[in-house]
Structure formats: structure tokens, C-alpha cells
Amino acid sequence: NRVPAEPDPWQPDPYAGQMVDTGKNSANPAIGVIFQGQVWNYGDDPDDYLIPGFPLGGEAGPLPEGLALGETEINISANVDDKFTAWLTVPIAIEDGEVEVELEEAWIETMTLPAGLSLRMGRFYSNIGYLNDKHSHSWDFTDQPLAYQAFLGGQYLDDGLQMRWLAPTELYLELGAEVT
């Protein structure tokens, strides 16, 4: 009889979520750096861009033409303990020749509330719509949908509380509410 080999202790569990407790380094945070570059060229004058009937606010509208290093993000996430997980996103951008460091996301979320409930507290992207809570570098395209540009001026980010309930059904059903 052959005894199955033990898996290497440094390999992540492919069936688990992002946070894996390996025992030896459970206090270490996951740290990521994302560099986003882009090239833009327009057939029409980007200064004439408008959405009829809507004022463009925030970061809505076309980006400057040419080659550019977009936003660089530093992400840090970790389980605080067995009841909470935390996330921090700090973008570094160059705007008008100046380097700007911002606090984009900083939240803590419960992991052990009963009955499929979870509570997120802090600064986060709202779950309004399908894409708003996802960072633009994870999209399958480069332009924002017109509705996000017109109604949100980009993406909606705010400080607040978010409560979600995951229904115990075979069909994925999640309901949520936010106060921002």
C-alpha cells in the first residue's frame, strides 16, 4: 500500500478563499502592487466629449491621449483574527506632474455573524450595479459603461456600513443594504 504524499506546506489551498490559515504564517498580510499602463488615441476631439443631458463630474470623460502610467495600487489584506478580515488600498497617481497618494479603500468585515450575515465598515466601493465594487484594472474592457459615467461620475466610493445576507439556497442569492 502506498501512502499518499503530504502536500507542500507553502502551497495555498486551491479550494479555499483568498485568506488561508496555514498555521505557520497566519499573521502575515497579503500584499499586492498593481501597475496600470494605458495608451489612448481618439478619432474625435476629446475636449468636445459630452453625454447629452448629463453634466460630467468626477473622473468622467475621456482620458488624456498618449502613453501614460495610470494608477499604481498597493493592496494589503489580512484576517485580523478569527472574526474579522481587513482590506486597505492605497493608490499612487501622477496628476498634473505631482505625485498623489490617497486612501482609496480601508474597511473591516465580519466573518462569523450567524445566518449568512456579514457587515462591512469603513471606506469601500458601493455594491450599486454590477461593476462599481470592482477596480477598473479587473474589468474585461477599458471604458466605463455610459451609466457609470453619467450617474456616478466614475465609481461610487464612500464611508459607511454595508450589511449583506447570503441566502442558504442552491441558487446564489445575496441581498444587501448600505448606509453611506
PyMOL commands that place a pseudoatom at each C-alpha (Angstrom):
pseudoatom trace, name=CA, resn=ASN, resi=1, chain=A, elem=C, hetatm=0, pos=[0.000, 0.000, 0.000]
pseudoatom trace, name=CA, resn=ARG, resi=2, chain=A, elem=C, hetatm=0, pos=[1.237, 3.416, -0.946]
pseudoatom trace, name=CA, resn=VAL, resi=3, chain=A, elem=C, hetatm=0, pos=[0.771, 6.294, 1.463]
pseudoatom trace, name=CA, resn=PRO, resi=4, chain=A, elem=C, hetatm=0, pos=[-0.296, 9.494, -0.306]
pseudoatom trace, name=CA, resn=ALA, resi=5, chain=A, elem=C, hetatm=0, pos=[2.332, 12.208, -0.178]
pseudoatom trace, name=CA, resn=GLU, resi=6, chain=A, elem=C, hetatm=0, pos=[1.682, 15.162, 2.079]
pseudoatom trace, name=CA, resn=PRO, resi=7, chain=A, elem=C, hetatm=0, pos=[1.187, 18.422, 0.162]
pseudoatom trace, name=CA, resn=ASP, resi=8, chain=A, elem=C, hetatm=0, pos=[3.898, 21.043, 0.464]
pseudoatom trace, name=CA, resn=PRO, resi=9, chain=A, elem=C, hetatm=0, pos=[3.011, 23.320, 3.407]
pseudoatom trace, name=CA, resn=TRP, resi=10, chain=A, elem=C, hetatm=0, pos=[3.769, 26.521, 1.446]
pseudoatom trace, name=CA, resn=GLN, resi=11, chain=A, elem=C, hetatm=0, pos=[1.190, 25.875, -1.300]
pseudoatom trace, name=CA, resn=PRO, resi=12, chain=A, elem=C, hetatm=0, pos=[-2.199, 27.584, -0.979]
pseudoatom trace, name=CA, resn=ASP, resi=13, chain=A, elem=C, hetatm=0, pos=[-5.364, 25.563, -0.660]
pseudoatom trace, name=CA, resn=PRO, resi=14, chain=A, elem=C, hetatm=0, pos=[-6.970, 25.748, -4.159]
pseudoatom trace, name=CA, resn=TYR, resi=15, chain=A, elem=C, hetatm=0, pos=[-10.442, 25.203, -2.708]
pseudoatom trace, name=CA, resn=ALA, resi=16, chain=A, elem=C, hetatm=0, pos=[-10.262, 27.972, -0.102]
pseudoatom trace, name=CA, resn=GLY, resi=17, chain=A, elem=C, hetatm=0, pos=[-10.916, 31.715, -0.414]
pseudoatom trace, name=CA, resn=GLN, resi=18, chain=A, elem=C, hetatm=0, pos=[-8.262, 34.401, -0.538]
pseudoatom trace, name=CA, resn=MET, resi=19, chain=A, elem=C, hetatm=0, pos=[-7.375, 34.151, 3.135]
pseudoatom trace, name=CA, resn=VAL, resi=20, chain=A, elem=C, hetatm=0, pos=[-5.770, 30.815, 4.022]
pseudoatom trace, name=CA, resn=ASP, resi=21, chain=A, elem=C, hetatm=0, pos=[-4.592, 29.959, 7.524]
pseudoatom trace, name=CA, resn=THR, resi=22, chain=A, elem=C, hetatm=0, pos=[-1.502, 27.801, 7.025]
pseudoatom trace, name=CA, resn=GLY, resi=23, chain=A, elem=C, hetatm=0, pos=[-0.660, 27.843, 10.719]
pseudoatom trace, name=CA, resn=LYS, resi=24, chain=A, elem=C, hetatm=0, pos=[2.940, 28.963, 10.316]
pseudoatom trace, name=CA, resn=ASN, resi=25, chain=A, elem=C, hetatm=0, pos=[2.318, 32.442, 8.909]
pseudoatom trace, name=CA, resn=SER, resi=26, chain=A, elem=C, hetatm=0, pos=[-1.322, 33.183, 9.694]
pseudoatom trace, name=CA, resn=ALA, resi=27, chain=A, elem=C, hetatm=0, pos=[-0.472, 36.725, 10.899]
pseudoatom trace, name=CA, resn=ASN, resi=28, chain=A, elem=C, hetatm=0, pos=[1.153, 37.757, 7.601]
pseudoatom trace, name=CA, resn=PRO, resi=29, chain=A, elem=C, hetatm=0, pos=[-0.894, 40.054, 5.376]
pseudoatom trace, name=CA, resn=ALA, resi=30, chain=A, elem=C, hetatm=0, pos=[-1.331, 39.536, 1.651]
pseudoatom trace, name=CA, resn=ILE, resi=31, chain=A, elem=C, hetatm=0, pos=[0.378, 42.453, -0.136]
pseudoatom trace, name=CA, resn=GLY, resi=32, chain=A, elem=C, hetatm=0, pos=[-0.068, 43.266, -3.804]
pseudoatom trace, name=CA, resn=VAL, resi=33, chain=A, elem=C, hetatm=0, pos=[1.105, 46.006, -6.145]
pseudoatom trace, name=CA, resn=ILE, resi=34, chain=A, elem=C, hetatm=0, pos=[-0.739, 46.719, -9.386]
pseudoatom trace, name=CA, resn=PHE, resi=35, chain=A, elem=C, hetatm=0, pos=[0.777, 48.839, -12.156]
pseudoatom trace, name=CA, resn=GLN, resi=36, chain=A, elem=C, hetatm=0, pos=[-1.716, 50.002, -14.756]
pseudoatom trace, name=CA, resn=GLY, resi=37, chain=A, elem=C, hetatm=0, pos=[-0.468, 51.485, -18.021]
pseudoatom trace, name=CA, resn=GLN, resi=38, chain=A, elem=C, hetatm=0, pos=[-2.539, 52.726, -20.922]
pseudoatom trace, name=CA, resn=VAL, resi=39, chain=A, elem=C, hetatm=0, pos=[-2.432, 54.239, -24.383]
pseudoatom trace, name=CA, resn=TRP, resi=40, chain=A, elem=C, hetatm=0, pos=[-5.268, 56.412, -25.681]
pseudoatom trace, name=CA, resn=ASN, resi=41, chain=A, elem=C, hetatm=0, pos=[-5.916, 57.788, -29.155]
pseudoatom trace, name=CA, resn=TYR, resi=42, chain=A, elem=C, hetatm=0, pos=[-9.212, 59.329, -30.249]
pseudoatom trace, name=CA, resn=GLY, resi=43, chain=A, elem=C, hetatm=0, pos=[-10.732, 59.905, -33.666]
pseudoatom trace, name=CA, resn=ASP, resi=44, chain=A, elem=C, hetatm=0, pos=[-12.762, 62.869, -32.366]
pseudoatom trace, name=CA, resn=ASP, resi=45, chain=A, elem=C, hetatm=0, pos=[-11.519, 65.757, -30.249]
pseudoatom trace, name=CA, resn=PRO, resi=46, chain=A, elem=C, hetatm=0, pos=[-11.717, 64.521, -26.601]
pseudoatom trace, name=CA, resn=ASP, resi=47, chain=A, elem=C, hetatm=0, pos=[-12.313, 68.112, -25.420]
pseudoatom trace, name=CA, resn=ASP, resi=48, chain=A, elem=C, hetatm=0, pos=[-15.694, 68.010, -27.181]
pseudoatom trace, name=CA, resn=TYR, resi=49, chain=A, elem=C, hetatm=0, pos=[-16.831, 64.853, -25.322]
pseudoatom trace, name=CA, resn=LEU, resi=50, chain=A, elem=C, hetatm=0, pos=[-20.232, 65.073, -23.666]
pseudoatom trace, name=CA, resn=ILE, resi=51, chain=A, elem=C, hetatm=0, pos=[-23.144, 62.903, -22.682]
pseudoatom trace, name=CA, resn=PRO, resi=52, chain=A, elem=C, hetatm=0, pos=[-26.303, 64.731, -23.826]
pseudoatom trace, name=CA, resn=GLY, resi=53, chain=A, elem=C, hetatm=0, pos=[-28.406, 65.758, -20.822]
pseudoatom trace, name=CA, resn=PHE, resi=54, chain=A, elem=C, hetatm=0, pos=[-25.775, 64.928, -18.178]
pseudoatom trace, name=CA, resn=PRO, resi=55, chain=A, elem=C, hetatm=0, pos=[-23.032, 67.080, -16.651]
pseudoatom trace, name=CA, resn=LEU, resi=56, chain=A, elem=C, hetatm=0, pos=[-19.674, 65.313, -16.471]
pseudoatom trace, name=CA, resn=GLY, resi=57, chain=A, elem=C, hetatm=0, pos=[-18.360, 65.303, -12.927]
pseudoatom trace, name=CA, resn=GLY, resi=58, chain=A, elem=C, hetatm=0, pos=[-15.674, 63.471, -11.019]
pseudoatom trace, name=CA, resn=GLU, resi=59, chain=A, elem=C, hetatm=0, pos=[-13.417, 61.448, -13.270]
pseudoatom trace, name=CA, resn=ALA, resi=60, chain=A, elem=C, hetatm=0, pos=[-15.976, 61.083, -16.063]
pseudoatom trace, name=CA, resn=GLY, resi=61, chain=A, elem=C, hetatm=0, pos=[-14.969, 61.659, -19.653]
pseudoatom trace, name=CA, resn=PRO, resi=62, chain=A, elem=C, hetatm=0, pos=[-12.085, 60.543, -21.830]
pseudoatom trace, name=CA, resn=LEU, resi=63, chain=A, elem=C, hetatm=0, pos=[-8.551, 60.220, -20.504]
pseudoatom trace, name=CA, resn=PRO, resi=64, chain=A, elem=C, hetatm=0, pos=[-5.720, 62.296, -21.985]
pseudoatom trace, name=CA, resn=GLU, resi=65, chain=A, elem=C, hetatm=0, pos=[-4.314, 60.998, -25.270]
pseudoatom trace, name=CA, resn=GLY, resi=66, chain=A, elem=C, hetatm=0, pos=[-0.978, 59.244, -25.424]
pseudoatom trace, name=CA, resn=LEU, resi=67, chain=A, elem=C, hetatm=0, pos=[1.038, 56.768, -23.401]
pseudoatom trace, name=CA, resn=ALA, resi=68, chain=A, elem=C, hetatm=0, pos=[0.640, 57.001, -19.624]
pseudoatom trace, name=CA, resn=LEU, resi=69, chain=A, elem=C, hetatm=0, pos=[1.292, 55.115, -16.436]
pseudoatom trace, name=CA, resn=GLY, resi=70, chain=A, elem=C, hetatm=0, pos=[-2.132, 55.005, -14.859]
pseudoatom trace, name=CA, resn=GLU, resi=71, chain=A, elem=C, hetatm=0, pos=[-2.746, 54.429, -11.208]
pseudoatom trace, name=CA, resn=THR, resi=72, chain=A, elem=C, hetatm=0, pos=[-0.401, 52.260, -9.156]
pseudoatom trace, name=CA, resn=GLU, resi=73, chain=A, elem=C, hetatm=0, pos=[-2.222, 50.499, -6.318]
pseudoatom trace, name=CA, resn=ILE, resi=74, chain=A, elem=C, hetatm=0, pos=[-0.866, 48.958, -3.158]
pseudoatom trace, name=CA, resn=ASN, resi=75, chain=A, elem=C, hetatm=0, pos=[-3.308, 46.436, -1.636]
pseudoatom trace, name=CA, resn=ILE, resi=76, chain=A, elem=C, hetatm=0, pos=[-2.956, 44.928, 1.816]
pseudoatom trace, name=CA, resn=SER, resi=77, chain=A, elem=C, hetatm=0, pos=[-5.423, 42.392, 3.198]
pseudoatom trace, name=CA, resn=ALA, resi=78, chain=A, elem=C, hetatm=0, pos=[-5.372, 40.085, 6.189]
pseudoatom trace, name=CA, resn=ASN, resi=79, chain=A, elem=C, hetatm=0, pos=[-7.517, 38.269, 8.679]
pseudoatom trace, name=CA, resn=VAL, resi=80, chain=A, elem=C, hetatm=0, pos=[-7.450, 40.405, 11.822]
pseudoatom trace, name=CA, resn=ASP, resi=81, chain=A, elem=C, hetatm=0, pos=[-8.463, 37.399, 13.919]
pseudoatom trace, name=CA, resn=ASP, resi=82, chain=A, elem=C, hetatm=0, pos=[-10.976, 34.577, 13.519]
pseudoatom trace, name=CA, resn=LYS, resi=83, chain=A, elem=C, hetatm=0, pos=[-13.889, 37.066, 13.431]
pseudoatom trace, name=CA, resn=PHE, resi=84, chain=A, elem=C, hetatm=0, pos=[-12.731, 39.891, 11.129]
pseudoatom trace, name=CA, resn=THR, resi=85, chain=A, elem=C, hetatm=0, pos=[-10.896, 40.463, 7.853]
pseudoatom trace, name=CA, resn=ALA, resi=86, chain=A, elem=C, hetatm=0, pos=[-9.496, 43.821, 6.724]
pseudoatom trace, name=CA, resn=TRP, resi=87, chain=A, elem=C, hetatm=0, pos=[-8.576, 45.467, 3.416]
pseudoatom trace, name=CA, resn=LEU, resi=88, chain=A, elem=C, hetatm=0, pos=[-6.531, 48.551, 2.546]
pseudoatom trace, name=CA, resn=THR, resi=89, chain=A, elem=C, hetatm=0, pos=[-5.997, 50.057, -0.922]
pseudoatom trace, name=CA, resn=VAL, resi=90, chain=A, elem=C, hetatm=0, pos=[-3.595, 52.979, -1.378]
pseudoatom trace, name=CA, resn=PRO, resi=91, chain=A, elem=C, hetatm=0, pos=[-3.292, 54.330, -4.948]
pseudoatom trace, name=CA, resn=ILE, resi=92, chain=A, elem=C, hetatm=0, pos=[-0.330, 56.366, -6.149]
pseudoatom trace, name=CA, resn=ALA, resi=93, chain=A, elem=C, hetatm=0, pos=[-1.053, 58.565, -9.175]
pseudoatom trace, name=CA, resn=ILE, resi=94, chain=A, elem=C, hetatm=0, pos=[0.679, 61.329, -11.081]
pseudoatom trace, name=CA, resn=GLU, resi=95, chain=A, elem=C, hetatm=0, pos=[-1.713, 64.197, -11.808]
pseudoatom trace, name=CA, resn=ASP, resi=96, chain=A, elem=C, hetatm=0, pos=[-0.553, 67.479, -13.338]
pseudoatom trace, name=CA, resn=GLY, resi=97, chain=A, elem=C, hetatm=0, pos=[3.060, 66.459, -12.738]
pseudoatom trace, name=CA, resn=GLU, resi=98, chain=A, elem=C, hetatm=0, pos=[2.527, 65.911, -8.993]
pseudoatom trace, name=CA, resn=VAL, resi=99, chain=A, elem=C, hetatm=0, pos=[2.633, 62.551, -7.209]
pseudoatom trace, name=CA, resn=GLU, resi=100, chain=A, elem=C, hetatm=0, pos=[-0.542, 61.974, -5.188]
pseudoatom trace, name=CA, resn=VAL, resi=101, chain=A, elem=C, hetatm=0, pos=[-1.023, 59.256, -2.567]
pseudoatom trace, name=CA, resn=GLU, resi=102, chain=A, elem=C, hetatm=0, pos=[-4.613, 58.647, -1.469]
pseudoatom trace, name=CA, resn=LEU, resi=103, chain=A, elem=C, hetatm=0, pos=[-6.571, 56.361, 0.802]
pseudoatom trace, name=CA, resn=GLU, resi=104, chain=A, elem=C, hetatm=0, pos=[-8.965, 54.626, -1.594]
pseudoatom trace, name=CA, resn=GLU, resi=105, chain=A, elem=C, hetatm=0, pos=[-10.373, 51.748, 0.446]
pseudoatom trace, name=CA, resn=ALA, resi=106, chain=A, elem=C, hetatm=0, pos=[-9.987, 50.869, 4.110]
pseudoatom trace, name=CA, resn=TRP, resi=107, chain=A, elem=C, hetatm=0, pos=[-12.547, 48.515, 5.586]
pseudoatom trace, name=CA, resn=ILE, resi=108, chain=A, elem=C, hetatm=0, pos=[-13.044, 45.733, 8.070]
pseudoatom trace, name=CA, resn=GLU, resi=109, chain=A, elem=C, hetatm=0, pos=[-15.609, 42.954, 7.583]
pseudoatom trace, name=CA, resn=THR, resi=110, chain=A, elem=C, hetatm=0, pos=[-17.091, 40.346, 9.875]
pseudoatom trace, name=CA, resn=MET, resi=111, chain=A, elem=C, hetatm=0, pos=[-16.622, 36.651, 9.072]
pseudoatom trace, name=CA, resn=THR, resi=112, chain=A, elem=C, hetatm=0, pos=[-18.623, 34.950, 11.812]
pseudoatom trace, name=CA, resn=LEU, resi=113, chain=A, elem=C, hetatm=0, pos=[-22.056, 36.580, 12.016]
pseudoatom trace, name=CA, resn=PRO, resi=114, chain=A, elem=C, hetatm=0, pos=[-24.830, 33.965, 12.149]
pseudoatom trace, name=CA, resn=ALA, resi=115, chain=A, elem=C, hetatm=0, pos=[-27.360, 33.066, 9.446]
pseudoatom trace, name=CA, resn=GLY, resi=116, chain=A, elem=C, hetatm=0, pos=[-25.246, 34.109, 6.435]
pseudoatom trace, name=CA, resn=LEU, resi=117, chain=A, elem=C, hetatm=0, pos=[-24.953, 37.759, 7.530]
pseudoatom trace, name=CA, resn=SER, resi=118, chain=A, elem=C, hetatm=0, pos=[-21.867, 39.929, 7.104]
pseudoatom trace, name=CA, resn=LEU, resi=119, chain=A, elem=C, hetatm=0, pos=[-21.150, 43.545, 8.000]
pseudoatom trace, name=CA, resn=ARG, resi=120, chain=A, elem=C, hetatm=0, pos=[-18.540, 45.753, 6.306]
pseudoatom trace, name=CA, resn=MET, resi=121, chain=A, elem=C, hetatm=0, pos=[-17.471, 49.021, 7.934]
pseudoatom trace, name=CA, resn=GLY, resi=122, chain=A, elem=C, hetatm=0, pos=[-15.195, 51.763, 6.586]
pseudoatom trace, name=CA, resn=ARG, resi=123, chain=A, elem=C, hetatm=0, pos=[-14.462, 53.233, 3.143]
pseudoatom trace, name=CA, resn=PHE, resi=124, chain=A, elem=C, hetatm=0, pos=[-15.450, 50.968, 0.265]
pseudoatom trace, name=CA, resn=TYR, resi=125, chain=A, elem=C, hetatm=0, pos=[-16.834, 50.925, -3.265]
pseudoatom trace, name=CA, resn=SER, resi=126, chain=A, elem=C, hetatm=0, pos=[-20.607, 50.606, -3.122]
pseudoatom trace, name=CA, resn=ASN, resi=127, chain=A, elem=C, hetatm=0, pos=[-22.207, 47.434, -4.469]
pseudoatom trace, name=CA, resn=ILE, resi=128, chain=A, elem=C, hetatm=0, pos=[-24.523, 49.552, -6.614]
pseudoatom trace, name=CA, resn=GLY, resi=129, chain=A, elem=C, hetatm=0, pos=[-24.730, 47.950, -10.044]
pseudoatom trace, name=CA, resn=TYR, resi=130, chain=A, elem=C, hetatm=0, pos=[-22.598, 45.103, -11.320]
pseudoatom trace, name=CA, resn=LEU, resi=131, chain=A, elem=C, hetatm=0, pos=[-19.172, 46.756, -11.696]
pseudoatom trace, name=CA, resn=ASN, resi=132, chain=A, elem=C, hetatm=0, pos=[-18.971, 49.557, -9.145]
pseudoatom trace, name=CA, resn=ASP, resi=133, chain=A, elem=C, hetatm=0, pos=[-17.322, 47.472, -6.398]
pseudoatom trace, name=CA, resn=LYS, resi=134, chain=A, elem=C, hetatm=0, pos=[-14.655, 46.129, -8.781]
pseudoatom trace, name=CA, resn=HIS, resi=135, chain=A, elem=C, hetatm=0, pos=[-11.464, 48.057, -9.520]
pseudoatom trace, name=CA, resn=SER, resi=136, chain=A, elem=C, hetatm=0, pos=[-11.118, 49.152, -13.149]
pseudoatom trace, name=CA, resn=HIS, resi=137, chain=A, elem=C, hetatm=0, pos=[-7.957, 47.062, -13.653]
pseudoatom trace, name=CA, resn=SER, resi=138, chain=A, elem=C, hetatm=0, pos=[-10.046, 43.899, -13.121]
pseudoatom trace, name=CA, resn=TRP, resi=139, chain=A, elem=C, hetatm=0, pos=[-12.574, 44.761, -15.854]
pseudoatom trace, name=CA, resn=ASP, resi=140, chain=A, elem=C, hetatm=0, pos=[-12.549, 42.976, -19.214]
pseudoatom trace, name=CA, resn=PHE, resi=141, chain=A, elem=C, hetatm=0, pos=[-12.623, 46.340, -21.044]
pseudoatom trace, name=CA, resn=THR, resi=142, chain=A, elem=C, hetatm=0, pos=[-11.136, 49.827, -20.653]
pseudoatom trace, name=CA, resn=ASP, resi=143, chain=A, elem=C, hetatm=0, pos=[-14.066, 52.233, -20.941]
pseudoatom trace, name=CA, resn=GLN, resi=144, chain=A, elem=C, hetatm=0, pos=[-16.631, 52.573, -18.195]
pseudoatom trace, name=CA, resn=PRO, resi=145, chain=A, elem=C, hetatm=0, pos=[-20.239, 51.859, -19.085]
pseudoatom trace, name=CA, resn=LEU, resi=146, chain=A, elem=C, hetatm=0, pos=[-22.144, 55.008, -20.014]
pseudoatom trace, name=CA, resn=ALA, resi=147, chain=A, elem=C, hetatm=0, pos=[-24.451, 54.696, -16.988]
pseudoatom trace, name=CA, resn=TYR, resi=148, chain=A, elem=C, hetatm=0, pos=[-21.479, 54.762, -14.592]
pseudoatom trace, name=CA, resn=GLN, resi=149, chain=A, elem=C, hetatm=0, pos=[-20.065, 57.852, -16.315]
pseudoatom trace, name=CA, resn=ALA, resi=150, chain=A, elem=C, hetatm=0, pos=[-23.398, 59.689, -16.389]
pseudoatom trace, name=CA, resn=PHE, resi=151, chain=A, elem=C, hetatm=0, pos=[-24.842, 58.818, -12.990]
pseudoatom trace, name=CA, resn=LEU, resi=152, chain=A, elem=C, hetatm=0, pos=[-21.792, 58.135, -10.796]
pseudoatom trace, name=CA, resn=GLY, resi=153, chain=A, elem=C, hetatm=0, pos=[-19.126, 60.325, -12.415]
pseudoatom trace, name=CA, resn=GLY, resi=154, chain=A, elem=C, hetatm=0, pos=[-16.862, 57.258, -12.399]
pseudoatom trace, name=CA, resn=GLN, resi=155, chain=A, elem=C, hetatm=0, pos=[-17.246, 54.891, -9.476]
pseudoatom trace, name=CA, resn=TYR, resi=156, chain=A, elem=C, hetatm=0, pos=[-19.096, 55.497, -6.215]
pseudoatom trace, name=CA, resn=LEU, resi=157, chain=A, elem=C, hetatm=0, pos=[-16.791, 55.307, -3.191]
pseudoatom trace, name=CA, resn=ASP, resi=158, chain=A, elem=C, hetatm=0, pos=[-17.808, 56.464, 0.291]
pseudoatom trace, name=CA, resn=ASP, resi=159, chain=A, elem=C, hetatm=0, pos=[-17.508, 55.818, 4.036]
pseudoatom trace, name=CA, resn=GLY, resi=160, chain=A, elem=C, hetatm=0, pos=[-20.269, 53.794, 5.626]
pseudoatom trace, name=CA, resn=LEU, resi=161, chain=A, elem=C, hetatm=0, pos=[-21.752, 50.449, 6.630]
pseudoatom trace, name=CA, resn=GLN, resi=162, chain=A, elem=C, hetatm=0, pos=[-22.781, 47.586, 4.380]
pseudoatom trace, name=CA, resn=MET, resi=163, chain=A, elem=C, hetatm=0, pos=[-24.882, 44.626, 5.551]
pseudoatom trace, name=CA, resn=ARG, resi=164, chain=A, elem=C, hetatm=0, pos=[-25.241, 41.564, 3.314]
pseudoatom trace, name=CA, resn=TRP, resi=165, chain=A, elem=C, hetatm=0, pos=[-27.216, 38.345, 3.673]
pseudoatom trace, name=CA, resn=LEU, resi=166, chain=A, elem=C, hetatm=0, pos=[-26.323, 35.228, 1.709]
pseudoatom trace, name=CA, resn=ALA, resi=167, chain=A, elem=C, hetatm=0, pos=[-29.416, 33.049, 1.429]
pseudoatom trace, name=CA, resn=PRO, resi=168, chain=A, elem=C, hetatm=0, pos=[-28.940, 29.343, 2.226]
pseudoatom trace, name=CA, resn=THR, resi=169, chain=A, elem=C, hetatm=0, pos=[-30.187, 28.178, -1.184]
pseudoatom trace, name=CA, resn=GLU, resi=170, chain=A, elem=C, hetatm=0, pos=[-28.699, 26.224, -4.082]
pseudoatom trace, name=CA, resn=LEU, resi=171, chain=A, elem=C, hetatm=0, pos=[-29.215, 29.295, -6.271]
pseudoatom trace, name=CA, resn=TYR, resi=172, chain=A, elem=C, hetatm=0, pos=[-26.803, 32.120, -5.374]
pseudoatom trace, name=CA, resn=LEU, resi=173, chain=A, elem=C, hetatm=0, pos=[-28.929, 34.818, -3.755]
pseudoatom trace, name=CA, resn=GLU, resi=174, chain=A, elem=C, hetatm=0, pos=[-27.412, 37.722, -1.837]
pseudoatom trace, name=CA, resn=LEU, resi=175, chain=A, elem=C, hetatm=0, pos=[-29.325, 40.732, -0.517]
pseudoatom trace, name=CA, resn=GLY, resi=176, chain=A, elem=C, hetatm=0, pos=[-27.682, 43.827, 0.901]
pseudoatom trace, name=CA, resn=ALA, resi=177, chain=A, elem=C, hetatm=0, pos=[-28.162, 47.339, 2.181]
pseudoatom trace, name=CA, resn=GLU, resi=178, chain=A, elem=C, hetatm=0, pos=[-25.739, 50.217, 2.637]
pseudoatom trace, name=CA, resn=VAL, resi=179, chain=A, elem=C, hetatm=0, pos=[-25.644, 53.417, 4.638]
pseudoatom trace, name=CA, resn=THR, resi=180, chain=A, elem=C, hetatm=0, pos=[-23.026, 55.867, 3.364]
for i in range(1, 180): cmd.bond("trace and resi %d" % i, "trace and resi %d" % (i + 1))
show_as sticks, trace
zoom trace
